[in-house]
Amino acid sequence: MTASGQPKLQPVRAEEVSVIIPVYNEVNTILEVVRRVQCQPSVTEIIIVDDCSRDGARELLQQTMFPENVNVLYHPKNMGKGAAIRTGVQAATKGIIIIQDADLEYNPSDFPAVLRPILDGVADVVYGSRFLGTHRSFMLHHYLGNRFLSMVTNVLYNNMLTDMETGYKAFRAPIIKSLKIRSNRFDFEPEITAKVLKRGYRIYEVPIYYAGRDYAEGKKITWRDGFAALWALLRFRVSD
């Protein structure tokens, strides 16, 4: 630890990357996501955390013979995306941790861009911004909700993020492992952002490709999660 209480960071080699894939009811996409992640030369460890899927994804994972660098973990009950990420972080062993959703909204071909600022030594955390890159047309209420939450984040934490809620976040592993994450659901995103900003870590944003889904295609986040995110931003501004 440094004098400021932050973990002492060691140089990171390009090959030391763990990818955490939280899974809940993504039977139609999970194997393709894993295949695309495996194609990325920087990835040496993949940690899949099934959050008690009920659509056949769990059984599919159990029946699939994965390479040795793929570790599949199973929650005994549905606990939420934040809980699945927490499980994955505890199991990760590499110097960089990147989060990859189990749907096809985010494309692993963006890994080099997301990882580059960390590998160059200029960033501790990198967010892939959907609003800076090429993206499918958003549902209006999701667009406005994401913009509003990012604005609240910037006001409360004195920053200039364009996409706080992005699912593509990469961390130097000692940083995310040092943070006590309490949120179990989608409020993981504002909590981790609040704690990273409060501790003064260097965040970079890079443009990414985003193929957003609608509810008919399996999108899970709702307006209730937006209120939970707002409450998390306010709560973690004054507590830890």
C-alpha positions in Angstrom: 0.0 0.0 0.0 1.1 3.6 -0.7 1.1 6.4 1.9 -2.3 7.5 0.6 -3.8 4.0 1.3 -4.0 3.0 -2.4 -2.6 -0.3 -3.5 0.9 -0.2 -4.9 0.7 -0.9 -8.6 3.2 -3.0 -10.5 3.8 -2.8 -14.2 1.3 -4.9 -16.2 2.3 -7.1 -19.2 0.0 -7.2 -22.2 -0.7 -10.9 -21.7 -2.0 -10.6 -18.1 -5.7 -10.1 -18.6 -8.6 -11.7 -16.9 -12.1 -11.4 -18.4 -15.1 -11.7 -16.2 -18.4 -12.7 -17.9 -21.5 -12.5 -15.6 -24.3 -14.7 -17.1 -28.0 -14.7 -16.5 -30.4 -16.2 -19.0 -28.2 -15.8 -22.1 -28.4 -19.3 -23.6 -28.4 -17.9 -27.2 -25.3 -15.8 -26.9 -23.0 -17.0 -24.2 -20.9 -19.5 -26.3 -20.4 -17.0 -29.1 -19.3 -14.4 -26.6 -16.8 -16.8 -25.1 -15.6 -17.6 -28.6 -15.0 -14.0 -29.5 -13.3 -13.3 -26.2 -11.0 -16.3 -26.8 -10.0 -14.7 -30.1 -8.4 -11.7 -28.4 -4.7 -12.2 -28.0 -4.4 -10.3 -24.7 -6.8 -12.7 -22.9 -5.2 -15.5 -20.8 -8.0 -16.1 -18.3 -11.8 -16.2 -18.7 -14.1 -16.4 -15.6 -17.7 -17.1 -16.3 -20.1 -16.7 -13.4 -23.6 -18.1 -14.0 -26.1 -16.3 -11.8 -28.5 -19.2 -11.6 -29.8 -19.0 -15.2 -33.2 -20.5 -15.9 -33.2 -20.5 -19.7 -30.8 -23.4 -20.2 -27.6 -21.3 -20.1 -26.5 -23.0 -16.9 -27.0 -26.5 -18.4 -25.2 -25.5 -21.6 -22.2 -24.3 -19.6 -22.1 -27.5 -17.6 -22.2 -29.6 -20.8 -19.5 -27.6 -22.7 -15.9 -28.6 -22.7 -14.0 -25.3 -22.3 -10.2 -24.8 -22.7 -8.1 -24.8 -19.5 -8.0 -21.0 -19.3 -11.8 -20.9 -18.8 -13.1 -21.1 -15.3 -16.9 -21.5 -14.9 -18.5 -20.7 -11.5 -22.1 -21.2 -10.5 -24.2 -19.2 -8.0 -26.7 -21.4 -6.1 -29.4 -18.7 -6.4 -29.9 -15.6 -8.5 -28.1 -12.7 -6.8 -27.6 -10.1 -9.5 -24.9 -8.8 -11.9 -23.0 -7.0 -9.1 -22.8 -10.2 -7.1 -21.6 -12.2 -10.1 -18.9 -9.6 -10.8 -17.8 -9.7 -7.2 -17.5 -13.5 -7.4 -15.4 -13.2 -10.6 -13.1 -10.5 -9.2 -12.3 -12.8 -6.2 -11.4 -15.6 -8.6 -9.4 -13.5 -11.1 -5.6 -13.9 -11.0 -4.2 -11.6 -13.7 -3.0 -8.0 -13.6 -5.9 -6.5 -15.6 -9.6 -7.3 -15.1 -12.1 -6.4 -17.8 -15.9 -7.1 -17.6 -17.7 -8.5 -20.6 -21.4 -8.9 -20.7 -22.8 -12.3 -21.9 -25.0 -10.8 -24.6 -23.7 -9.4 -27.9 -24.2 -5.7 -27.1 -20.5 -5.3 -26.5 -17.9 -6.6 -29.0 -14.6 -8.1 -27.6 -12.8 -6.7 -30.7 -12.8 -3.5 -28.7 -10.5 -5.0 -26.0 -7.3 -3.5 -27.5 -8.7 0.0 -27.4 -10.1 -0.5 -23.8 -6.9 -2.0 -22.5 -4.5 0.4 -24.2 -4.5 3.3 -21.7 -3.7 0.8 -18.9 -1.0 -0.9 -20.8 0.5 2.5 -21.7 0.6 3.4 -18.0 -1.6 6.4 -18.2 -4.8 5.0 -16.7 -5.8 2.9 -13.7 -9.4 2.3 -15.0 -10.8 2.5 -18.5 -14.5 2.9 -19.5 -15.7 2.0 -23.0 -18.1 4.8 -23.9 -21.1 3.9 -26.1 -21.7 7.6 -26.8 -18.3 8.3 -28.1 -18.3 5.3 -30.5 -20.4 3.6 -33.2 -23.7 2.4 -31.8 -27.1 1.1 -32.7 -29.9 3.7 -32.2 -30.9 3.8 -28.5 -34.3 3.6 -27.0 -35.0 7.2 -26.1 -35.7 6.6 -22.4 -32.5 4.6 -22.0 -30.5 7.3 -23.7 -31.9 10.0 -21.5 -31.6 7.9 -18.4 -27.9 7.1 -19.1 -27.1 10.8 -19.9 -28.9 11.9 -16.8 -27.0 9.5 -14.5 -23.7 10.4 -16.1 -24.4 14.1 -15.5 -25.3 13.4 -11.9 -22.0 11.5 -11.5 -20.1 14.4 -12.9 -21.7 16.9 -10.6 -21.3 14.8 -7.5 -17.8 13.6 -8.2 -16.3 16.5 -10.2 -15.6 14.6 -13.4 -16.5 14.5 -17.1 -17.6 11.0 -17.9 -19.9 10.5 -20.9 -21.1 7.0 -20.0 -21.0 6.0 -16.4 -23.3 3.0 -16.9 -21.2 1.4 -19.6 -20.8 -2.4 -19.3 -17.2 -2.2 -20.6 -15.0 -1.4 -17.6 -11.3 -2.4 -17.3 -9.3 -2.1 -14.1 -5.8 -2.7 -12.9 -6.6 -5.7 -10.7 -5.2 -4.4 -7.4 -7.7 -1.5 -7.6 -10.9 -3.4 -8.1 -9.8 -6.1 -5.6 -9.1 -3.4 -3.0 -12.6 -2.0 -3.2 -15.4 -3.5 -1.1 -18.4 -3.8 -3.5 -21.7 -4.0 -1.8 -24.2 -3.7 -4.7 -25.7 -7.0 -6.0 -27.6 -5.7 -9.0 -27.0 -3.2 -11.8 -26.2 -0.6 -9.1 -22.7 -2.1 -9.3 -21.9 0.5 -12.0 -22.5 3.7 -10.0 -21.0 2.1 -6.9 -17.7 1.2 -8.5 -17.6 4.6 -10.3 -18.2 6.5 -7.1 -15.4 4.6 -5.2 -12.9 4.9 -8.0 -13.5 8.6 -8.4 -13.4 9.3 -4.6 -10.0 7.6 -4.4 -8.6 9.7 -7.2 -7.7 6.9 -9.6 -7.1 7.9 -13.2 -10.1 7.0 -15.4 -9.9 7.2 -19.2 -12.8 6.8 -21.7 -12.4 5.3 -25.1 -15.0 4.9 -27.9 -16.5 1.4 -28.4 -18.9 -0.3 -30.7 -22.4 -0.9 -29.1 -25.2 -3.0 -30.5 -27.9 -2.3 -27.9 -30.9 -4.6 -27.5 -34.5 -3.9 -26.8 -36.7 -5.8 -24.3 -38.0 -8.2 -27.0 -34.4 -9.2 -27.6 -33.6 -9.8 -24.0 -32.6 -6.5 -22.4 -33.0 -6.7 -18.6 -32.4 -3.3 -17.1 -35.5 -1.3 -16.3 -36.5 2.1 -15.0 -36.3 0.7 -11.4 -32.6 0.1 -11.9 -32.3 3.8 -12.9 -33.7 4.9 -9.6 -31.4 2.4 -7.8 -28.4 3.8 -9.7 -29.3 7.4 -8.7 -29.7 6.4 -5.0 -26.3 4.6 -5.2 -24.6 7.7 -6.6 -26.0 9.8 -3.7 -25.3 7.2 -1.0 -21.8 6.4 -1.9 -20.9 10.1 -2.2 -21.2 10.3 1.6 -20.4 6.7 2.7 -18.3 3.8 1.6 
